Amino acid sequence: MELNLIITYVILAYNCKEINVFKLLNGILQGESLSPKLFSLFIEDLVTLLNNSDINAVKIFNALLHTLLFADDMVVLAYNAHEMQEKINLVSKYFKENDLCINMDSTVSPFL
């Protein structure tokens, strides 16, 4: 199987005049069709890590859940602020170890 990589360049412009051109070296462009699949590959380890932790899962019907996942979105579930903080710490550590970042502009918490 041949893997074709696409090199992406970003053009920085001001008043319709090109200021700088640089290569995008990491990350995935918003709307990229591979984004949800790659997110799932990375996040599967995190879900396993949460499931194997001593932190309580939330019971929804007959399922015990730490997260709800859809495409490239994730909701972390907890019964209280203390358990949520434990999960945030675990998620934060996982993201740092795997060079992932969280978009804080689209992050909300009902405990704030």
C-alpha positions as CSV (number, residue, x, y, z in Angstrom):
1,M,0.0,0.0,0.0
2,E,1.4,3.3,-1.0
3,L,1.1,6.2,1.4
4,N,0.7,9.6,-0.3
5,L,1.4,12.5,2.1
6,I,0.1,16.0,1.3
7,I,2.4,18.8,2.2
8,T,0.4,21.9,3.3
9,Y,1.7,25.4,3.1
10,V,0.2,28.3,5.0
11,I,0.3,31.8,3.4
12,L,0.2,34.6,5.8
13,A,-1.2,37.8,4.2
14,Y,-2.2,41.3,5.3
15,N,-4.2,43.7,3.1
16,C,-4.0,41.0,0.3
17,K,-0.2,41.1,0.3
18,E,1.7,38.0,1.0
19,I,3.9,38.4,4.2
20,N,5.2,34.9,4.7
21,V,4.8,31.3,3.5
22,F,5.6,28.4,5.8
23,K,5.1,24.6,5.8
24,L,2.5,23.2,8.2
25,L,4.6,20.5,10.0
26,N,2.0,18.9,12.4
27,G,-1.6,18.7,13.2
28,I,-4.7,18.1,11.1
29,L,-6.6,20.8,9.2
30,Q,-10.1,21.5,10.3
31,G,-12.5,19.6,8.2
32,E,-9.9,17.1,7.1
33,S,-11.7,13.8,6.3
34,L,-9.1,11.8,8.3
35,S,-9.6,13.9,11.4
36,P,-12.3,11.7,13.1
37,K,-10.4,8.5,12.3
38,L,-7.1,9.7,13.6
39,F,-8.8,11.1,16.7
40,S,-10.4,7.7,17.3
41,L,-7.0,6.0,17.0
42,F,-5.4,8.3,19.6
43,I,-8.4,8.4,22.0
44,E,-8.9,4.6,22.2
45,D,-5.8,4.4,24.5
46,L,-7.2,7.1,26.6
47,V,-10.6,5.4,27.0
48,T,-8.8,2.2,28.0
49,L,-6.7,4.2,30.5
50,L,-9.8,5.7,32.0
51,N,-11.6,2.3,32.1
52,N,-8.6,0.7,33.9
53,S,-8.3,3.6,36.4
54,D,-9.7,3.6,39.9
55,I,-11.9,6.6,39.1
56,N,-15.6,5.9,39.2
57,A,-17.4,5.7,35.9
58,V,-20.9,7.2,35.5
59,K,-23.8,4.7,35.1
60,I,-26.1,5.5,32.2
61,F,-28.7,2.8,31.9
62,N,-26.7,-0.4,32.1
63,A,-23.4,1.1,30.9
64,L,-20.5,2.5,33.0
65,L,-19.0,5.4,31.1
66,H,-16.1,7.8,31.5
67,T,-16.6,9.5,28.2
68,L,-19.0,10.2,25.3
69,L,-17.3,10.3,21.9
70,F,-18.5,11.6,18.6
71,A,-16.3,12.3,15.6
72,D,-13.5,14.5,17.1
73,D,-15.4,15.6,20.2
74,M,-15.2,14.1,23.7
75,V,-17.3,14.7,26.8
76,V,-15.8,13.6,30.1
77,L,-18.4,12.4,32.6
78,A,-18.1,12.5,36.4
79,Y,-20.5,12.5,39.4
80,N,-18.7,15.4,41.2
81,A,-16.0,18.0,40.9
82,H,-13.3,15.8,42.6
83,E,-13.8,12.9,40.2
84,M,-13.9,15.3,37.3
85,Q,-10.6,16.8,38.4
86,E,-9.0,13.3,38.6
87,K,-10.2,12.6,35.1
88,I,-8.9,16.0,33.8
89,N,-5.5,15.2,35.4
90,L,-5.4,11.8,33.7
91,V,-6.5,13.3,30.3
92,S,-4.1,16.1,30.6
93,K,-1.2,13.8,31.3
94,Y,-2.2,11.5,28.4
95,F,-2.4,14.5,26.0
96,K,1.0,15.8,27.0
97,E,2.6,12.4,26.6
98,N,1.1,12.0,23.1
99,D,1.7,15.6,21.9
100,L,-2.0,16.3,21.7
101,C,-3.6,19.6,22.7
102,I,-7.1,20.6,23.8
103,N,-8.9,23.5,22.1
104,M,-9.7,25.6,25.2
105,D,-12.0,27.9,23.2
106,S,-14.4,25.0,22.8
107,T,-14.0,23.5,26.2
108,V,-16.7,23.9,28.9
109,S,-17.3,22.6,32.4
110,P,-20.5,22.6,34.4
111,F,-18.3,22.6,37.5
112,L,-16.7,26.1,36.9
